[in-house]
Amino acid sequence: MASRSSQKLKLLHIVSILKEYSDEDHPVSTAFIISKLEAYGLSAERKAIYDDIECLQEFGYDIIKTRNPKAGYFLASRSFELPEVYLLEDAVRTAHFITEKKTRELCRKLDSMLSTHQLARNANGIYINTDGKTKNESIFYNIDTITRAIENRHKIRFKYGVRQLNSERELVTVYKERTANPYAMTWQDDHYYLIANYDKYDTLLHLRIDRMKSVEETDEKCRHFSEVSKYTDTFNVADYTQTLFDMFAGERDQVNLRCSKKLLEQIVDRFGENIFVTNVTETHFEIGVSCAVSRGLCSWIAGFGDDIEVLSPQSLRDMMRERAEKILNLYK
């Protein structure tokens, strides 16, 4: 019985050794594998290693035998390849809604998918910019609770924090208890949001999850999103968020813009390559897009100064004029 158990452990340890020490540029020899197994208290002969590797290959592990740059074996396919780990770690490091502590934990878990040689190349792992990182360590518990509530179609109760200046001009966060109908979560504009509804309103709102604490799932049934949105069977997060600017909600409308040609890249980045372009001149072009008319859209357009003109709807033109007049009055 002990022998059979050791054989099973040996196969697991061989996989672990290949994951940790081998890659395409650093194959490991049979002798190396045997020496590592001995460190685990397991003995093996060279022929037995050949048989074990063949068994693992039959099971589905992509273990390659090579003679270049040296004779040995390496694990060719991993759950995540090196560029994918880099990409995910960069996303984790720069995400404001992930705390510094959790950032380091997640990066360590991602690093565990690399070989020791790959890990040595991944020097970026030690650099974490803590500026703007949330201090709310309960955010992952909040996400878990909200996910269950959405699945069960239950309301949630929580405390929501808003920053204020107190009488001594100190920045403080004031929490107020709220109850909401949760529908979906989304990562937008470097923050993680809950798309929800308050019962007293017939509209959707967006709540920063990193500003929530003491989140609880209630037994009360959630108001269906079809009552406050155009969606009936499934809440389409991708469709909904593509119309928003800086997560400001607003009535969806057809917006027509006249843009300077030098903004073509920015326009395509924001609205996608399927935009319908009309009235092209030597200096400008016009586009029509369907999006939420909101303060967020107004701010985005204003950021381009006189390189974008709103042609319609009139409500947005009025918002832009009002914004421009207020800014002008500040500098009179």
ZADO-1210 file (C-alpha; in nm, 4 decimals, padded with zeros to 6 digits):
<atoms>
<atom x="00.0000" y="00.0000" z="00.0000" code="MET" pos="1"/>
<atom x="00.2830" y="00.2374" z="00.0896" code="ALA" pos="2"/>
<atom x="00.4489" y="00.1634" z="-00.2446" code="SER" pos="3"/>
<atom x="00.1328" y="00.2467" z="-00.4399" code="ARG" pos="4"/>
<atom x="00.0923" y="00.5685" z="-00.2423" code="SER" pos="5"/>
<atom x="00.4531" y="00.6676" z="-00.3110" code="SER" pos="6"/>
<atom x="00.4005" y="00.6051" z="-00.6836" code="GLN" pos="7"/>
<atom x="00.1027" y="00.8401" z="-00.6897" code="LYS" pos="8"/>
<atom x="00.2970" y="01.1043" z="-00.5006" code="LEU" pos="9"/>
<atom x="00.5892" y="01.0614" z="-00.7381" code="LYS" pos="10"/>
<atom x="00.3740" y="01.1505" z="-01.0391" code="LEU" pos="11"/>
<atom x="00.2442" y="01.4622" z="-00.8626" code="LEU" pos="12"/>
<atom x="00.5946" y="01.5670" z="-00.7622" code="HIS" pos="13"/>
<atom x="00.7238" y="01.5225" z="-01.1180" code="ILE" pos="14"/>
<atom x="00.4536" y="01.7579" z="-01.2449" code="VAL" pos="15"/>
<atom x="00.5441" y="02.0050" z="-00.9697" code="SER" pos="16"/>
<atom x="00.9159" y="01.9863" z="-01.0560" code="ILE" pos="17"/>
<atom x="00.8474" y="02.0467" z="-01.4261" code="LEU" pos="18"/>
<atom x="00.6220" y="02.3431" z="-01.3435" code="LYS" pos="19"/>
<atom x="00.8712" y="02.5022" z="-01.1074" code="GLU" pos="20"/>
<atom x="01.2038" y="02.4397" z="-01.2764" code="TYR" pos="21"/>
<atom x="01.1460" y="02.3835" z="-01.6485" code="SER" pos="22"/>
<atom x="01.0537" y="02.5934" z="-01.9467" code="ASP" pos="23"/>
<atom x="01.1456" y="02.5979" z="-02.3156" code="GLU" pos="24"/>
<atom x="01.4836" y="02.7570" z="-02.2475" code="ASP" pos="25"/>
<atom x="01.5551" y="02.5474" z="-01.9375" code="HIS" pos="26"/>
<atom x="01.4725" y="02.1766" z="-01.9829" code="PRO" pos="27"/>
<atom x="01.5482" y="01.9552" z="-01.6830" code="VAL" pos="28"/>
<atom x="01.7338" y="01.6257" z="-01.7072" code="SER" pos="29"/>
<atom x="01.6211" y="01.2904" z="-01.5726" code="THR" pos="30"/>
<atom x="01.9041" y="01.3095" z="-01.3190" code="ALA" pos="31"/>
<atom x="01.7749" y="01.6485" z="-01.2003" code="PHE" pos="32"/>
<atom x="01.4232" y="01.5080" z="-01.1538" code="ILE" pos="33"/>
<atom x="01.5599" y="01.2092" z="-00.9587" code="ILE" pos="34"/>
<atom x="01.7613" y="01.4395" z="-00.7292" code="SER" pos="35"/>
<atom x="01.4543" y="01.6545" z="-00.6569" code="LYS" pos="36"/>
<atom x="01.2456" y="01.3444" z="-00.5837" code="LEU" pos="37"/>
<atom x="01.5097" y="01.2258" z="-00.3383" code="GLU" pos="38"/>
<atom x="01.4707" y="01.5558" z="-00.1538" code="ALA" pos="39"/>
<atom x="01.1043" y="01.4627" z="-00.1079" code="TYR" pos="40"/>
<atom x="01.2068" y="01.1194" z="00.0254" code="GLY" pos="41"/>
<atom x="01.1133" y="00.9371" z="-00.2964" code="LEU" pos="42"/>
<atom x="01.3482" y="00.7079" z="-00.4846" code="SER" pos="43"/>
<atom x="01.3272" y="00.6471" z="-00.8590" code="ALA" pos="44"/>
<atom x="01.5255" y="00.4869" z="-01.1356" code="GLU" pos="45"/>
<atom x="01.5912" y="00.6493" z="-01.4705" code="ARG" pos="46"/>
<atom x="01.3639" y="00.4068" z="-01.6605" code="LYS" pos="47"/>
<atom x="01.0841" y="00.4653" z="-01.4093" code="ALA" pos="48"/>
<atom x="01.1042" y="00.8412" z="-01.4792" code="ILE" pos="49"/>
<atom x="01.0667" y="00.7732" z="-01.8528" code="TYR" pos="50"/>
<atom x="00.7562" y="00.5648" z="-01.7814" code="ASP" pos="51"/>
<atom x="00.6142" y="00.8282" z="-01.5448" code="ASP" pos="52"/>
<atom x="00.6572" y="01.1065" z="-01.7994" code="ILE" pos="53"/>
<atom x="00.4954" y="00.8929" z="-02.0684" code="GLU" pos="54"/>
<atom x="00.2034" y="00.8318" z="-01.8313" code="CYS" pos="55"/>
<atom x="00.1669" y="01.2059" z="-01.7690" code="LEU" pos="56"/>
<atom x="00.1793" y="01.2745" z="-02.1427" code="GLN" pos="57"/>
<atom x="-00.0984" y="01.0223" z="-02.2017" code="GLU" pos="58"/>
<atom x="-00.3031" y="01.1972" z="-01.9336" code="PHE" pos="59"/>
<atom x="-00.2680" y="01.5254" z="-02.1222" code="GLY" pos="60"/>
<atom x="00.0330" y="01.7113" z="-01.9842" code="TYR" pos="61"/>
<atom x="00.2249" y="01.8824" z="-02.2656" code="ASP" pos="62"/>
<atom x="00.5700" y="01.7579" z="-02.1651" code="ILE" pos="63"/>
<atom x="00.8302" y="01.7903" z="-02.4397" code="ILE" pos="64"/>
<atom x="01.1595" y="01.6008" z="-02.4676" code="LYS" pos="65"/>
<atom x="01.4318" y="01.8109" z="-02.6234" code="THR" pos="66"/>
<atom x="01.8062" y="01.8186" z="-02.6895" code="ARG" pos="67"/>
<atom x="01.8319" y="02.1943" z="-02.7386" code="ASN" pos="68"/>
<atom x="01.9626" y="02.3954" z="-02.5565" code="PRO" pos="69"/>
<atom x="02.0359" y="02.0775" z="-02.3586" code="LYS" pos="70"/>
<atom x="01.8875" y="01.7310" z="-02.3231" code="ALA" pos="71"/>
<atom x="01.5891" y="01.7062" z="-02.0951" code="GLY" pos="72"/>
<atom x="01.2182" y="01.7696" z="-02.0504" code="TYR" pos="73"/>
<atom x="01.0082" y="02.0823" z="-02.0121" code="PHE" pos="74"/>
<atom x="00.6430" y="02.1644" z="-01.9587" code="LEU" pos="75"/>
<atom x="00.5401" y="02.3325" z="-02.2831" code="ALA" pos="76"/>
<atom x="00.1871" y="02.4433" z="-02.1905" code="SER" pos="77"/>
<atom x="00.0773" y="02.6089" z="-01.8691" code="ARG" pos="78"/>
<atom x="-00.2522" y="02.7427" z="-01.7375" code="SER" pos="79"/>
<atom x="-00.1163" y="03.0894" z="-01.8174" code="PHE" pos="80"/>
<atom x="00.1755" y="03.1657" z="-02.0463" code="GLU" pos="81"/>
<atom x="00.4398" y="03.4221" z="-01.9500" code="LEU" pos="82"/>
<atom x="00.2895" y="03.7194" z="-02.1438" code="PRO" pos="83"/>
<atom x="-00.0532" y="03.6395" z="-01.9961" code="GLU" pos="84"/>
<atom x="00.0871" y="03.6447" z="-01.6423" code="VAL" pos="85"/>
<atom x="00.2561" y="03.9782" z="-01.7158" code="TYR" pos="86"/>
<atom x="-00.0720" y="04.1206" z="-01.8452" code="LEU" pos="87"/>
<atom x="-00.2746" y="03.9992" z="-01.5458" code="LEU" pos="88"/>
<atom x="-00.0179" y="04.1223" z="-01.2939" code="GLU" pos="89"/>
<atom x="-00.0093" y="04.4664" z="-01.4570" code="ASP" pos="90"/>
<atom x="-00.3896" y="04.4803" z="-01.4359" code="ALA" pos="91"/>
<atom x="-00.3822" y="04.3822" z="-01.0684" code="VAL" pos="92"/>
<atom x="-00.1059" y="04.6300" z="-00.9815" code="ARG" pos="93"/>
<atom x="-00.2801" y="04.9244" z="-01.1454" code="THR" pos="94"/>
<atom x="-00.6367" y="04.8478" z="-01.0307" code="ALA" pos="95"/>
<atom x="-00.7352" y="05.1077" z="-00.7707" code="HIS" pos="96"/>
<atom x="-01.0066" y="04.8910" z="-00.6166" code="PHE" pos="97"/>
<atom x="-00.7574" y="04.6205" z="-00.5092" code="ILE" pos="98"/>
<atom x="-00.5762" y="04.6925" z="-00.1822" code="THR" pos="99"/>
<atom x="-00.1972" y="04.6874" z="-00.1574" code="GLU" pos="100"/>
<atom x="-00.2091" y="04.3713" z="00.0560" code="LYS" pos="101"/>
<atom x="-00.4404" y="04.1876" z="-00.1847" code="LYS" pos="102"/>
<atom x="-00.2334" y="04.3084" z="-00.4810" code="THR" pos="103"/>
<atom x="00.0759" y="04.1394" z="-00.3380" code="ARG" pos="104"/>
<atom x="-00.1203" y="03.8202" z="-00.2634" code="GLU" pos="105"/>
<atom x="-00.2636" y="03.8003" z="-00.6157" code="LEU" pos="106"/>
<atom x="00.0728" y="03.8715" z="-00.7764" code="CYS" pos="107"/>
<atom x="00.2318" y="03.5945" z="-00.5688" code="ARG" pos="108"/>
<atom x="-00.0373" y="03.3520" z="-00.6861" code="LYS" pos="109"/>
<atom x="00.0228" y="03.4529" z="-01.0469" code="LEU" pos="110"/>
<atom x="00.3986" y="03.4168" z="-00.9964" code="ASP" pos="111"/>
<atom x="00.3428" y="03.0589" z="-00.8782" code="SER" pos="112"/>
<atom x="00.2368" y="02.9730" z="-01.2343" code="MET" pos="113"/>
<atom x="00.5864" y="03.0556" z="-01.3621" code="LEU" pos="114"/>
<atom x="00.9043" y="02.8539" z="-01.3548" code="SER" pos="115"/>
<atom x="01.1858" y="02.9802" z="-01.1344" code="THR" pos="116"/>
<atom x="01.3679" y="03.1042" z="-01.4463" code="HIS" pos="117"/>
<atom x="01.0623" y="03.2919" z="-01.5733" code="GLN" pos="118"/>
<atom x="01.0056" y="03.4343" z="-01.2272" code="LEU" pos="119"/>
<atom x="01.3572" y="03.5768" z="-01.2236" code="ALA" pos="120"/>
<atom x="01.2732" y="03.7633" z="-01.5464" code="ARG" pos="121"/>
<atom x="00.9487" y="03.8954" z="-01.4008" code="ASN" pos="122"/>
<atom x="01.1142" y="04.1757" z="-01.2076" code="ALA" pos="123"/>
<atom x="00.8013" y="04.3921" z="-01.2361" code="ASN" pos="124"/>
<atom x="00.6468" y="04.1817" z="-00.9609" code="GLY" pos="125"/>
<atom x="00.8238" y="04.3829" z="-00.6891" code="ILE" pos="126"/>
<atom x="00.6945" y="04.7226" z="-00.8041" code="TYR" pos="127"/>
<atom x="00.3502" y="04.8218" z="-00.6770" code="ILE" pos="128"/>
<atom x="00.2313" y="05.1796" z="-00.6970" code="ASN" pos="129"/>
<atom x="00.0179" y="05.2285" z="-00.3876" code="THR" pos="130"/>
<atom x="-00.1096" y="05.5727" z="-00.4902" code="ASP" pos="131"/>
<atom x="-00.4863" y="05.5578" z="-00.5248" code="GLY" pos="132"/>
<atom x="-00.5109" y="05.2006" z="-00.3922" code="LYS" pos="133"/>
<atom x="-00.8182" y="05.1459" z="-00.1777" code="THR" pos="134"/>
<atom x="-00.7725" y="05.0723" z="00.1929" code="LYS" pos="135"/>
<atom x="-01.0961" y="04.8715" z="00.2067" code="ASN" pos="136"/>
<atom x="-00.9757" y="04.5168" z="00.2796" code="GLU" pos="137"/>
<atom x="-01.3327" y="04.3801" z="00.2727" code="SER" pos="138"/>
<atom x="-01.3877" y="04.4482" z="-00.0974" code="ILE" pos="139"/>
<atom x="-01.3462" y="04.0823" z="-00.1991" code="PHE" pos="140"/>
<atom x="-01.5953" y="03.9718" z="00.0657" code="TYR" pos="141"/>
<atom x="-01.8297" y="04.2424" z="-00.0653" code="ASN" pos="142"/>
<atom x="-01.7984" y="04.1063" z="-00.4189" code="ILE" pos="143"/>
<atom x="-01.8720" y="03.7539" z="-00.2968" code="ASP" pos="144"/>
<atom x="-02.1814" y="03.8670" z="-00.1033" code="THR" pos="145"/>
<atom x="-02.3101" y="04.0780" z="-00.3914" code="ILE" pos="146"/>
<atom x="-02.2578" y="03.7913" z="-00.6358" code="THR" pos="147"/>
<atom x="-02.4693" y="03.5592" z="-00.4200" code="ARG" pos="148"/>
<atom x="-02.7397" y="03.8232" z="-00.3829" code="ALA" pos="149"/>
<atom x="-02.7548" y="03.8746" z="-00.7610" code="ILE" pos="150"/>
<atom x="-02.7794" y="03.4981" z="-00.8150" code="GLU" pos="151"/>
<atom x="-03.0558" y="03.4678" z="-00.5531" code="ASN" pos="152"/>
<atom x="-03.2266" y="03.7901" z="-00.6713" code="ARG" pos="153"/>
<atom x="-03.2178" y="03.9348" z="-00.3227" code="HIS" pos="154"/>
<atom x="-03.1674" y="04.2934" z="-00.2077" code="LYS" pos="155"/>
<atom x="-02.8511" y="04.3929" z="-00.0251" code="ILE" pos="156"/>
<atom x="-02.8012" y="04.6133" z="00.2804" code="ARG" pos="157"/>
<atom x="-02.4741" y="04.8029" z="00.3236" code="PHE" pos="158"/>
<atom x="-02.3038" y="05.1174" z="00.4429" code="LYS" pos="159"/>
<atom x="-02.1873" y="05.3530" z="00.1697" code="TYR" pos="160"/>
<atom x="-01.9081" y="05.6004" z="00.2264" code="GLY" pos="161"/>
<atom x="-01.8862" y="05.9522" z="00.0885" code="VAL" pos="162"/>
<atom x="-01.5847" y="06.1770" z="00.1465" code="ARG" pos="163"/>
<atom x="-01.6488" y="06.5082" z="00.3183" code="GLN" pos="164"/>
<atom x="-01.4538" y="06.7892" z="00.4841" code="LEU" pos="165"/>
<atom x="-01.5291" y="06.8270" z="00.8534" code="ASN" pos="166"/>
<atom x="-01.5338" y="07.1517" z="01.0501" code="SER" pos="167"/>
<atom x="-01.1581" y="07.1281" z="01.0995" code="GLU" pos="168"/>
<atom x="-01.0990" y="07.0957" z="00.7224" code="ARG" pos="169"/>
<atom x="-00.9998" y="06.7314" z="00.7571" code="GLU" pos="170"/>
<atom x="-01.0997" y="06.4769" z="00.4941" code="LEU" pos="171"/>
<atom x="-01.3331" y="06.2173" z="00.6460" code="VAL" pos="172"/>
<atom x="-01.5524" y="05.9405" z="00.5076" code="THR" pos="173"/>
<atom x="-01.9140" y="05.9453" z="00.6255" code="VAL" pos="174"/>
<atom x="-02.1069" y="05.6180" z="00.5966" code="TYR" pos="175"/>
<atom x="-02.4831" y="05.5933" z="00.5589" code="LYS" pos="176"/>
<atom x="-02.6866" y="05.2731" z="00.5527" code="GLU" pos="177"/>
<atom x="-02.8468" y="05.1862" z="00.2212" code="ARG" pos="178"/>
<atom x="-03.0594" y="04.9084" z="00.0729" code="THR" pos="179"/>
<atom x="-03.0423" y="04.8420" z="-00.3007" code="ALA" pos="180"/>
<atom x="-03.1473" y="04.6048" z="-00.5753" code="ASN" pos="181"/>
<atom x="-02.8211" y="04.4651" z="-00.7247" code="PRO" pos="182"/>
<atom x="-02.8090" y="04.3691" z="-01.0943" code="TYR" pos="183"/>
<atom x="-02.4480" y="04.3461" z="-01.2125" code="ALA" pos="184"/>
<atom x="-02.0876" y="04.4417" z="-01.1410" code="MET" pos="185"/>
<atom x="-01.8424" y="04.5951" z="-01.3848" code="THR" pos="186"/>
<atom x="-01.4865" y="04.7261" z="-01.3944" code="TRP" pos="187"/>
<atom x="-01.4999" y="05.0676" z="-01.5617" code="GLN" pos="188"/>
<atom x="-01.2638" y="05.3651" z="-01.5619" code="ASP" pos="189"/>
<atom x="-01.0286" y="05.1895" z="-01.3163" code="ASP" pos="190"/>
<atom x="-01.2994" y="05.1322" z="-01.0541" code="HIS" pos="191"/>
<atom x="-01.5277" y="04.8412" z="-00.9717" code="TYR" pos="192"/>
<atom x="-01.8955" y="04.9352" z="-00.9752" code="TYR" pos="193"/>
<atom x="-02.2222" y="04.7786" z="-00.8719" code="LEU" pos="194"/>
<atom x="-02.5074" y="04.8581" z="-01.1101" code="ILE" pos="195"/>
<atom x="-02.8172" y="04.8762" z="-00.8927" code="ALA" pos="196"/>
<atom x="-03.1433" y="05.0516" z="-00.8147" code="ASN" pos="197"/>
<atom x="-03.2968" y="05.2226" z="-00.5114" code="TYR" pos="198"/>
<atom x="-03.6645" y="05.1358" z="-00.4725" code="ASP" pos="199"/>
<atom x="-03.7779" y="05.4990" z="-00.4612" code="LYS" pos="200"/>
<atom x="-03.6322" y="05.5668" z="-00.8073" code="TYR" pos="201"/>
<atom x="-03.7083" y="05.4178" z="-01.1477" code="ASP" pos="202"/>
<atom x="-03.3517" y="05.4522" z="-01.2702" code="THR" pos="203"/>
<atom x="-03.0208" y="05.2700" z="-01.2423" code="LEU" pos="204"/>
<atom x="-02.7325" y="05.3941" z="-01.0315" code="LEU" pos="205"/>
<atom x="-02.3653" y="05.3047" z="-01.0009" code="HIS" pos="206"/>
<atom x="-02.2038" y="05.2413" z="-00.6638" code="LEU" pos="207"/>
<atom x="-01.8290" y="05.2130" z="-00.6058" code="ARG" pos="208"/>
<atom x="-01.7787" y="04.8736" z="-00.4405" code="ILE" pos="209"/>
<atom x="-01.4618" y="04.9914" z="-00.2659" code="ASP" pos="210"/>
<atom x="-01.6775" y="05.2505" z="-00.0835" code="ARG" pos="211"/>
<atom x="-01.9127" y="04.9850" z="00.0519" code="MET" pos="212"/>
<atom x="-01.8744" y="04.8027" z="00.3827" code="LYS" pos="213"/>
<atom x="-02.0834" y="04.5697" z="00.6005" code="SER" pos="214"/>
<atom x="-02.2536" y="04.4297" z="00.2908" code="VAL" pos="215"/>
<atom x="-02.5316" y="04.1824" z="00.3720" code="GLU" pos="216"/>
<atom x="-02.7682" y="03.9801" z="00.1583" code="GLU" pos="217"/>
<atom x="-03.1276" y="04.0206" z="00.2759" code="THR" pos="218"/>
<atom x="-03.4211" y="03.7808" z="00.2413" code="ASP" pos="219"/>
<atom x="-03.6215" y="04.0434" z="00.0524" code="GLU" pos="220"/>
<atom x="-03.6771" y="03.9776" z="-00.3162" code="LYS" pos="221"/>
<atom x="-03.5005" y="04.2132" z="-00.5573" code="CYS" pos="222"/>
<atom x="-03.6915" y="04.4430" z="-00.7902" code="ARG" pos="223"/>
<atom x="-03.6539" y="04.3101" z="-01.1448" code="HIS" pos="224"/>
<atom x="-03.4224" y="04.5116" z="-01.3693" code="PHE" pos="225"/>
<atom x="-03.6852" y="04.5178" z="-01.6457" code="SER" pos="226"/>
<atom x="-03.8728" y="04.7759" z="-01.4347" code="GLU" pos="227"/>
<atom x="-03.5845" y="05.0232" z="-01.4515" code="VAL" pos="228"/>
<atom x="-03.4029" y="04.9365" z="-01.7761" code="SER" pos="229"/>
<atom x="-03.4666" y="04.8227" z="-02.1314" code="LYS" pos="230"/>
<atom x="-03.3433" y="04.4697" z="-02.0552" code="TYR" pos="231"/>
<atom x="-03.5965" y="04.1928" z="-01.9982" code="THR" pos="232"/>
<atom x="-03.4362" y="03.8474" z="-01.9758" code="ASP" pos="233"/>
<atom x="-03.0688" y="03.9239" z="-01.9059" code="THR" pos="234"/>
<atom x="-02.8997" y="04.2404" z="-01.7882" code="PHE" pos="235"/>
<atom x="-02.6504" y="04.3047" z="-02.0696" code="ASN" pos="236"/>
<atom x="-02.3599" y="04.4721" z="-01.8898" code="VAL" pos="237"/>
<atom x="-02.1464" y="04.5171" z="-02.2029" code="ALA" pos="238"/>
<atom x="-02.4302" y="04.6831" z="-02.3946" code="ASP" pos="239"/>
<atom x="-02.5217" y="04.9041" z="-02.1005" code="TYR" pos="240"/>
<atom x="-02.1745" y="05.0282" z="-02.0093" code="THR" pos="241"/>
<atom x="-02.0649" y="05.1070" z="-02.3648" code="GLN" pos="242"/>
<atom x="-02.3113" y="05.3980" z="-02.3697" code="THR" pos="243"/>
<atom x="-02.1785" y="05.5530" z="-02.0463" code="LEU" pos="244"/>
<atom x="-01.9085" y="05.8106" z="-01.9837" code="PHE" pos="245"/>
<atom x="-01.7277" y="05.7932" z="-01.6484" code="ASP" pos="246"/>
<atom x="-02.0200" y="05.5806" z="-01.5221" code="MET" pos="247"/>
<atom x="-02.2645" y="05.8736" z="-01.5345" code="PHE" pos="248"/>
<atom x="-02.6157" y="05.7521" z="-01.6096" code="ALA" pos="249"/>
<atom x="-02.8447" y="05.9394" z="-01.8497" code="GLY" pos="250"/>
<atom x="-03.1135" y="05.9030" z="-02.1113" code="GLU" pos="251"/>
<atom x="-02.9898" y="05.7265" z="-02.4215" code="ARG" pos="252"/>
<atom x="-03.0114" y="05.9349" z="-02.7368" code="ASP" pos="253"/>
<atom x="-02.8618" y="05.9709" z="-03.0826" code="GLN" pos="254"/>
<atom x="-02.5645" y="06.2060" z="-03.0545" code="VAL" pos="255"/>
<atom x="-02.4111" y="06.3701" z="-03.3601" code="ASN" pos="256"/>
<atom x="-02.0655" y="06.5247" z="-03.3391" code="LEU" pos="257"/>
<atom x="-01.8409" y="06.7222" z="-03.5731" code="ARG" pos="258"/>
<atom x="-01.4801" y="06.6275" z="-03.4947" code="CYS" pos="259"/>
<atom x="-01.1376" y="06.7453" z="-03.6010" code="SER" pos="260"/>
<atom x="-00.9595" y="06.4832" z="-03.8107" code="LYS" pos="261"/>
<atom x="-00.6720" y="06.4791" z="-03.5646" code="LYS" pos="262"/>
<atom x="-00.9071" y="06.3158" z="-03.3115" code="LEU" pos="263"/>
<atom x="-00.9833" y="06.0126" z="-03.5278" code="LEU" pos="264"/>
<atom x="-00.7816" y="05.7733" z="-03.3077" code="GLU" pos="265"/>
<atom x="-00.9495" y="05.8958" z="-02.9884" code="GLN" pos="266"/>
<atom x="-01.2951" y="05.8730" z="-03.1448" code="ILE" pos="267"/>
<atom x="-01.2372" y="05.5173" z="-03.2657" code="VAL" pos="268"/>
<atom x="-01.0893" y="05.4160" z="-02.9276" code="ASP" pos="269"/>
<atom x="-01.4003" y="05.5436" z="-02.7521" code="ARG" pos="270"/>
<atom x="-01.6784" y="05.4364" z="-02.9899" code="PHE" pos="271"/>
<atom x="-01.5223" y="05.1446" z="-03.1795" code="GLY" pos="272"/>
<atom x="-01.4415" y="05.0863" z="-03.5439" code="GLU" pos="273"/>
<atom x="-01.8049" y="05.0446" z="-03.6529" code="ASN" pos="274"/>
<atom x="-01.8859" y="05.4141" z="-03.6243" code="ILE" pos="275"/>
<atom x="-02.0706" y="05.5700" z="-03.9198" code="PHE" pos="276"/>
<atom x="-01.8677" y="05.8630" z="-04.0554" code="VAL" pos="277"/>
<atom x="-02.0286" y="06.1327" z="-04.2712" code="THR" pos="278"/>
<atom x="-01.9535" y="06.4766" z="-04.4192" code="ASN" pos="279"/>
<atom x="-01.5779" y="06.4363" z="-04.4392" code="VAL" pos="280"/>
<atom x="-01.3883" y="06.7555" z="-04.5235" code="THR" pos="281"/>
<atom x="-01.0202" y="06.8371" z="-04.5306" code="GLU" pos="282"/>
<atom x="-01.0255" y="06.9211" z="-04.1591" code="THR" pos="283"/>
<atom x="-01.3336" y="06.7572" z="-04.0012" code="HIS" pos="284"/>
<atom x="-01.5698" y="06.4608" z="-04.0076" code="PHE" pos="285"/>
<atom x="-01.9066" y="06.3920" z="-03.8481" code="GLU" pos="286"/>
<atom x="-02.0280" y="06.0850" z="-03.6614" code="ILE" pos="287"/>
<atom x="-02.3531" y="05.9666" z="-03.5094" code="GLY" pos="288"/>
<atom x="-02.3526" y="05.7424" z="-03.2008" code="VAL" pos="289"/>
<atom x="-02.6117" y="05.6195" z="-02.9543" code="SER" pos="290"/>
<atom x="-02.5065" y="05.6915" z="-02.5954" code="CYS" pos="291"/>
<atom x="-02.6252" y="05.8224" z="-02.2591" code="ALA" pos="292"/>
<atom x="-02.6522" y="06.2012" z="-02.2497" code="VAL" pos="293"/>
<atom x="-02.4968" y="06.2896" z="-01.9163" code="SER" pos="294"/>
<atom x="-02.2537" y="06.5131" z="-01.7312" code="ARG" pos="295"/>
<atom x="-01.9890" y="06.2501" z="-01.8008" code="GLY" pos="296"/>
<atom x="-02.0383" y="06.2810" z="-02.1770" code="LEU" pos="297"/>
<atom x="-02.0372" y="06.6587" z="-02.1469" code="CYS" pos="298"/>
<atom x="-01.7054" y="06.6517" z="-01.9580" code="SER" pos="299"/>
<atom x="-01.5518" y="06.4128" z="-02.2111" code="TRP" pos="300"/>
<atom x="-01.6444" y="06.6382" z="-02.5039" code="ILE" pos="301"/>
<atom x="-01.5326" y="06.9522" z="-02.3198" code="ALA" pos="302"/>
<atom x="-01.1902" y="06.7961" z="-02.2704" code="GLY" pos="303"/>
<atom x="-01.1274" y="06.8291" z="-02.6458" code="PHE" pos="304"/>
<atom x="-01.2022" y="07.2012" z="-02.6489" code="GLY" pos="305"/>
<atom x="-01.3008" y="07.3370" z="-02.9911" code="ASP" pos="306"/>
<atom x="-01.2006" y="07.0152" z="-03.1694" code="ASP" pos="307"/>
<atom x="-01.5487" y="06.8659" z="-03.1122" code="ILE" pos="308"/>
<atom x="-01.8822" y="07.0360" z="-03.1728" code="GLU" pos="309"/>
<atom x="-02.2126" y="06.8839" z="-03.0663" code="VAL" pos="310"/>
<atom x="-02.4559" y="06.9013" z="-03.3566" code="LEU" pos="311"/>
<atom x="-02.7463" y="06.7276" z="-03.1793" code="SER" pos="312"/>
<atom x="-02.9438" y="06.6670" z="-02.9663" code="PRO" pos="313"/>
<atom x="-03.0272" y="07.0166" z="-02.8572" code="GLN" pos="314"/>
<atom x="-03.0302" y="06.9118" z="-02.4912" code="SER" pos="315"/>
<atom x="-02.6620" y="06.8228" z="-02.5128" code="LEU" pos="316"/>
<atom x="-02.5799" y="07.1449" z="-02.6975" code="ARG" pos="317"/>
<atom x="-02.7486" y="07.3327" z="-02.4126" code="ASP" pos="318"/>
<atom x="-02.5475" y="07.1378" z="-02.1545" code="MET" pos="319"/>
<atom x="-02.2255" y="07.2212" z="-02.3357" code="MET" pos="320"/>
<atom x="-02.3168" y="07.5904" z="-02.3606" code="ARG" pos="321"/>
<atom x="-02.4048" y="07.6029" z="-01.9906" code="GLU" pos="322"/>
<atom x="-02.0783" y="07.4315" z="-01.9000" code="ARG" pos="323"/>
<atom x="-01.8765" y="07.6730" z="-02.1153" code="ALA" pos="324"/>
<atom x="-02.0523" y="07.9772" z="-01.9646" code="GLU" pos="325"/>
<atom x="-01.9835" y="07.8618" z="-01.6089" code="LYS" pos="326"/>
<atom x="-01.6168" y="07.8081" z="-01.6871" code="ILE" pos="327"/>
<atom x="-01.5956" y="08.1482" z="-01.8575" code="LEU" pos="328"/>
<atom x="-01.7521" y="08.3175" z="-01.5541" code="ASN" pos="329"/>
<atom x="-01.4824" y="08.1727" z="-01.3311" code="LEU" pos="330"/>
<atom x="-01.2125" y="08.3559" z="-01.5256" code="TYR" pos="331"/>
<atom x="-01.3809" y="08.6941" z="-01.5794" code="LYS" pos="332"/>
</atoms>
